Every structure is written in C-alpha cells, then in structure tokens.
C-alpha cells in the first residue's frame, strides 16, 4: 500500500478542532440548562448555584490547581482510550491499567531509597507506563491472535487488577504499621516535583501535556496514525489495503494501557506518594466518558478532562451555598454525555434517512 500523508486525507485542523469544541460547548450548555431546572425544582436559585460552582473550581489559585491535579490523570487515561477507540479497539480496561501502573510505580518508588532523582524519577515514570502497557497488551494479544472480544477481556482484567493491588497493599507491600491497606511512602527522590508550593500542583501536568502533543502528532500527522484511523473506520478495507490490523491493535493496546498506567503513576508519585487500595476510584471509567466527550480528539480530551475535573471540584462549593446534593453534579455530567451522544446519533445516516422519509412535504 502506498502511504498517504495524513494531511491529505483530513479536513482543516482548525475546522476540525472548532467542530469538536463547538459540539462539546453545545452539550455543556444544554446540560446546564437541564440542571438549572432540577435546581429550581429543589427550591434553590440556579444562578447562585452555578456561580458557586464556578467559583469553587476557578475562584482561587488553589481551586484552579485542584482542577489541574484532578484533570491530569483523567487526561492521560482519556488519551489512551481515545487512541484505542479511534483505532476500533474497544478498550474498557483503563481502570485496571491505572491500578497496575500504580503498582509498578510504587514498587520502583519503594526500592529507590538512595537513588538520585535523575535516576529515580525516570525509573518510576517508565515503570508506570510499562505496568499499564503490559496489562493492556494482554487483551490486545488475545484480540489479535484468537479473536477474543477486548470488551470482555479488558473488563475482566479490571477486576483482576483490583484484587492484585488489594493483595499487595494488605500483604507483601502493606505499610510497616499494618494499620491501613496502603504501602509505605515512596522514596523522596522518586516523587514528582511540586511546581507551585504550597499547592499540590506537580510535574505530572507536564507529562500529560507532552502525551497530548505526542498523541496529536501520532494520530494526525504520522503514517501509523493514518493506518490506525483506517483500521478504526473500516477493518475490512484496511485488511484489503494491506494494513496489518492485528499488529495495529497490539501497538494501540500497549500504548493505551501505558497512558493509563501513567495516570496511576502520577497519583502515586505526584499526589499520594504511596499506593492506596482504591487509588483510582473509578477514574478509568470516567476517562471513557472524557474520551467520548472529546470526540476522540486530543484537544477535545483536554477540554473534557478539565470540564469534569472542574465539576468535581466545584460541586462541594455549590452544595454549601445552595444546599443541593453533590449528586446533582453527577446528573449534569451524565446529561452532557447524553447530549453529545444525541448529537452524534442525529448525525448518523440512519437518522437522516428516517427524517427524509417522514418529514412533512
């Protein structure tokens, strides 16, 4: 097959990004409008509530930092989901890959005492990526070699990863006091540096930014990205064109798992400095929504990750000011997803054919 430059088969970069941002903005506005109705039903003022939500997320330097801290692992895991889905590989295993990346990272961190930082930090970053990549690669091999559904295998691997981490934090790696299901702190030299003390902002944000730029280049400008998009668009056509579909899925499953593993690593080395029993807290599943809301585009994933992090951070402030439960924010998040999916469905050819058939003359 003759390689075709990606720039020849994709629309204008500006128009593509504008479309992603515009569709996400419409979904957010529609979701906030529905949320306002729910707030009114609860007997509160939606304007006051949304102002409190915004101030809670962006009203101070510390609030902005917390949004960035929460958005960093979501962005990394979401990028992994995006590249997998874009390639037609339905990776639902980011949660387990986060756990295994965190486990590999903490193992290096616990053994890095006495190491200089220029050795310990690259080692813990590499371990986090490798731990997630290996965990993500196993379902990829099963999909490529024997046709096992990656949806089923990655979901099952989530449970296995959780119990593996549970075993280590309550057994071989349990803290010295054996009081909580967690490990001892990692070596200071292996911790990601704090950028803006005394806030919690750490160097993991630079890792996430670098991953975003790298993924954008790979998926939009590289030959491999072009082939991966072809596989995702039409597997049969890709095979006919001579593209190795199985090899593409192997690479994608490893990269996607590695990015999720980095999300686990930044939680260990940048936030907690140790491994907790439930260090992910469902982050891997949220990352799926983040990737879909971002239309599987790196820029869209960045925006969606910040949006979800801001909603989480600002939810407590809205609850304190107007007295509505934090779960209302989860409803708004779900509504954003529904509106994005609704827009996607309406653009589908099937719905267009139905509309043309039944529209009034």
C-alpha positions in Angstrom: 0.0 0.0 0.0 1.3 3.5 -0.8 1.5 5.6 2.3 -0.7 8.7 2.0 0.2 11.8 4.1 -2.3 12.3 6.8 -2.7 16.0 5.9 -4.1 14.9 2.5 -7.0 12.9 4.0 -8.1 15.0 6.9 -10.0 18.3 6.9 -8.5 21.6 8.1 -7.1 21.3 11.5 -8.7 24.5 12.7 -12.2 23.5 11.4 -11.8 20.0 13.0 -10.9 21.4 16.4 -13.6 24.1 16.2 -16.2 21.4 15.5 -15.1 19.4 18.5 -15.1 22.4 20.8 -18.4 23.7 19.4 -20.2 20.4 19.9 -18.9 20.0 23.4 -19.9 23.5 24.3 -23.5 23.0 23.0 -23.8 19.8 25.1 -22.5 21.5 28.2 -24.9 24.5 27.8 -27.8 22.1 27.2 -26.9 20.0 30.3 -26.5 23.1 32.5 -30.0 24.3 31.3 -31.5 21.0 32.4 -29.6 21.1 35.6 -31.0 24.6 36.3 -34.5 23.1 36.1 -33.6 20.5 38.6 -32.1 23.1 40.9 -35.4 25.1 40.6 -37.4 22.0 41.5 -35.2 21.6 44.6 -36.2 25.1 45.6 -32.8 26.8 45.0 -31.5 29.5 42.7 -29.6 28.0 39.8 -27.8 31.2 39.0 -26.4 31.4 42.6 -25.6 27.7 42.3 -23.7 27.9 39.1 -21.8 30.9 40.3 -20.8 29.0 43.4 -19.8 26.0 41.2 -17.6 28.2 39.0 -16.0 30.0 42.0 -15.4 26.7 43.6 -13.5 25.5 40.6 -11.8 28.7 39.3 -12.3 31.3 42.1 -8.9 31.0 43.6 -5.4 29.8 42.8 -5.8 26.7 45.0 -9.1 25.8 43.3 -7.5 26.1 39.8 -4.7 23.9 41.0 -7.0 21.3 42.3 -8.8 21.2 38.9 -5.5 20.7 37.2 -4.4 18.0 39.7 -7.7 16.1 39.1 -7.6 16.6 35.3 -4.1 15.3 34.9 -4.8 11.5 35.4 -8.1 11.9 33.6 -6.3 13.4 30.6 -3.7 10.7 30.5 -6.2 7.8 30.7 -8.6 9.6 28.4 -5.9 9.9 25.7 -5.3 6.2 25.9 -9.0 5.5 25.5 -9.1 7.9 22.6 -6.3 6.3 20.6 -7.8 2.8 21.2 -11.4 3.7 20.2 -10.1 5.7 17.2 -8.4 2.5 16.0 -11.5 0.3 16.5 -10.1 -1.3 19.6 -12.7 -1.0 22.4 -10.5 -0.8 25.5 -12.7 -0.7 28.6 -9.8 -1.6 30.8 -8.3 1.8 31.8 -9.3 1.2 35.4 -7.2 -1.9 35.7 -4.4 -0.4 33.7 -4.3 2.5 36.2 -4.1 0.1 39.1 -1.2 -1.9 37.5 0.7 1.2 36.5 0.4 2.5 40.1 1.5 -0.9 41.5 4.6 -1.0 39.2 5.4 2.7 40.0 5.2 2.1 43.8 7.4 -1.0 43.6 10.1 1.1 42.0 9.5 4.0 44.4 9.8 1.8 47.5 13.1 0.5 46.2 14.5 3.8 45.1 15.8 5.0 48.5 19.3 6.2 48.0 18.9 6.7 44.2 19.5 10.2 42.8 16.4 11.9 41.5 17.7 11.9 37.9 17.6 8.1 38.1 14.5 7.5 40.4 12.1 9.8 38.5 12.6 8.4 35.0 12.5 4.9 36.5 9.2 5.4 38.3 7.7 7.1 35.1 8.9 4.2 33.0 7.6 1.6 35.4 4.2 3.2 35.5 4.0 3.2 31.7 5.3 -0.3 31.4 2.9 -1.7 34.1 -0.1 -0.3 32.3 1.2 -1.3 28.9 1.8 -4.9 29.8 -1.7 -5.1 31.4 -3.3 -3.5 28.3 -1.2 -5.6 25.9 -2.5 -9.0 27.1 -6.1 -8.4 25.9 -4.7 -6.9 22.7 -2.8 -10.2 22.1 -5.9 -12.2 22.8 -7.9 -10.0 20.3 -5.3 -10.1 17.6 -4.4 -13.8 17.9 -7.6 -15.6 18.8 -10.3 -13.0 18.2 -11.3 -12.7 21.9 -13.5 -9.7 22.5 -11.4 -6.9 24.1 -14.6 -5.5 25.7 -15.0 -8.6 27.8 -11.3 -9.3 28.5 -10.5 -5.7 29.5 -13.5 -5.5 31.8 -12.4 -8.8 33.5 -8.9 -7.5 33.7 -10.2 -4.5 35.7 -11.4 -6.9 38.5 -8.2 -8.9 38.4 -6.1 -5.8 38.7 -8.1 -4.5 41.7 -7.7 -7.8 43.6 -3.9 -7.9 42.7 -3.4 -4.4 44.2 -5.6 -5.4 47.2 -3.4 -8.4 47.8 -0.2 -6.3 47.7 -1.4 -3.4 49.9 -2.8 -5.8 52.5 0.1 -8.3 52.3 3.7 -8.0 50.9 3.7 -4.2 50.5 1.5 -3.2 53.4 2.8 -0.3 55.4 5.0 -1.0 58.4 2.3 -0.2 61.0 -0.1 -2.5 59.1 -2.9 -0.2 60.1 -4.3 0.8 56.7 -4.5 -1.0 53.4 -1.7 1.1 51.8 2.1 1.0 51.3 4.8 3.0 52.9 5.7 6.3 51.3 8.0 6.0 48.2 11.5 7.5 48.2 11.7 11.3 48.1 13.9 11.1 45.0 11.1 9.3 43.1 8.4 11.9 43.9 7.3 14.2 41.1 8.4 17.7 42.0 5.8 20.2 43.2 5.6 23.1 40.8 3.7 25.7 42.8 4.2 25.3 46.5 2.4 25.1 48.9 -0.3 23.8 46.4 -0.5 20.2 45.2 0.4 21.0 41.6 3.1 18.6 40.5 5.2 17.9 37.4 2.7 15.2 36.2 0.9 18.0 34.3 3.9 18.3 32.1 3.8 14.6 31.4 0.1 14.9 30.4 0.9 17.9 28.2 3.7 16.0 26.5 1.5 13.0 26.0 -1.2 15.2 24.4 1.2 16.7 21.9 2.8 13.3 21.1 -0.6 11.7 20.6 -1.8 14.5 18.4 1.2 14.2 16.2 1.0 10.4 16.0 -2.7 10.3 15.2 -2.9 13.3 12.9 0.4 13.5 11.2 2.2 10.1 11.3 1.8 7.2 8.9 0.9 4.9 11.8 -1.8 7.2 12.9 -3.3 7.2 9.4 -3.3 3.4 9.3 -4.8 3.2 12.8 -7.7 5.6 11.7 -8.3 3.4 8.6 -8.5 0.3 10.8 -10.9 2.1 13.1 -13.1 3.3 10.2 -13.3 0.0 8.3 -11.4 -3.1 9.3 -12.2 -5.0 6.2 -11.0 -2.2 3.9 -7.8 -1.9 6.0 -7.1 -5.6 5.5 -7.7 -5.3 1.8 -5.3 -2.3 1.6 -2.6 -4.4 3.2 -2.6 -2.9 6.7 -1.8 -5.4 9.5 -4.9 -5.0 11.6 -3.6 -7.3 14.3 -0.3 -5.5 14.7 -2.1 -2.2 14.8 -4.3 -3.4 17.7 -1.2 -4.7 19.5 0.5 -1.4 19.4 -2.6 0.5 20.3 -3.5 -1.7 23.2 0.0 -1.3 24.6 0.1 2.5 24.2 -3.4 2.9 25.6 -2.5 0.8 28.6 0.7 2.7 29.1 -1.0 6.0 29.1 -3.5 4.7 31.7 -0.5 3.4 33.7 1.0 6.9 33.7 -2.3 8.1 35.2 -1.8 5.6 38.1 1.9 6.7 38.3 1.1 10.4 38.8 -1.4 9.6 41.5 1.4 7.6 43.3 4.3 9.9 42.7 2.6 13.2 42.4 -0.4 13.2 44.8 -0.3 10.5 47.5 3.4 9.4 47.5 2.2 5.9 48.2 -0.3 3.3 46.9 -3.8 3.2 48.3 -6.2 0.2 48.0 -8.6 2.2 45.7 -6.1 4.7 44.2 -8.2 5.0 41.0 -11.7 5.5 42.5 -13.4 4.8 39.1 -11.1 7.2 37.2 -10.7 4.7 34.4 -14.4 4.6 33.7 -14.7 8.4 33.9 -11.8 8.5 31.3 -14.0 6.6 28.8 -16.6 9.4 29.1 -13.9 12.0 28.8 -12.6 10.5 25.6 -16.0 10.2 24.1 -16.9 13.8 25.0 -13.7 14.9 23.4 -14.7 13.2 20.2 -11.6 11.0 20.5 -9.5 14.1 19.6 -6.6 15.1 21.8 -7.7 18.7 22.1 -11.2 17.6 22.9 -10.0 15.2 25.5 -8.0 18.0 27.2 -11.2 20.2 27.4 -13.4 17.3 28.6 -10.9 16.4 31.3 -10.7 19.9 32.6 -14.5 20.2 32.5 -15.1 17.0 34.5 -12.4 17.9 37.0 -13.9 21.4 37.4 -17.4 19.9 38.0 -16.0 17.6 40.7 -14.0 20.4 42.4 -16.8 22.9 42.3 -19.6 20.5 43.4 -18.8 20.9 47.1 -18.9 24.7 46.9 -22.4 24.6 45.2 -23.6 22.2 47.8 -22.5 24.6 50.6 -24.0 27.7 49.1 -27.5 26.5 47.9 -27.8 23.2 49.8 -28.3 20.9 46.8 -26.7 17.4 46.9 -23.3 16.8 45.2 -25.1 14.1 43.1 -26.7 16.9 41.1 -23.3 17.5 39.5 -23.1 13.8 38.5 -26.5 14.2 36.9 -25.2 17.2 34.9 -22.2 15.2 33.8 -24.5 12.4 32.6 -26.6 14.9 30.8 -23.5 16.3 29.0 -22.8 12.7 27.8 -26.4 12.2 26.7 -26.5 15.4 24.7 -23.2 14.6 23.0 -24.5 11.1 22.1 -27.8 12.6 20.9 -26.0 14.9 18.6 -23.9 12.1 17.3 -26.9 9.9 16.7 -28.8 12.7 14.9 -25.8 13.0 12.5 -25.9 9.3 11.7 -27.0 8.3 8.2 -29.8 6.1 9.5 -31.5 9.0 11.3 -31.1 11.2 8.3 -32.8 8.6 6.1 -35.7 8.3 8.6 -36.1 12.1 8.7 -36.1 12.4 5.0 -38.8 9.7 4.8 -41.1 11.0 7.4 -40.6 14.8 7.2 -43.7 16.8 6.1 -43.7 17.8 2.5 
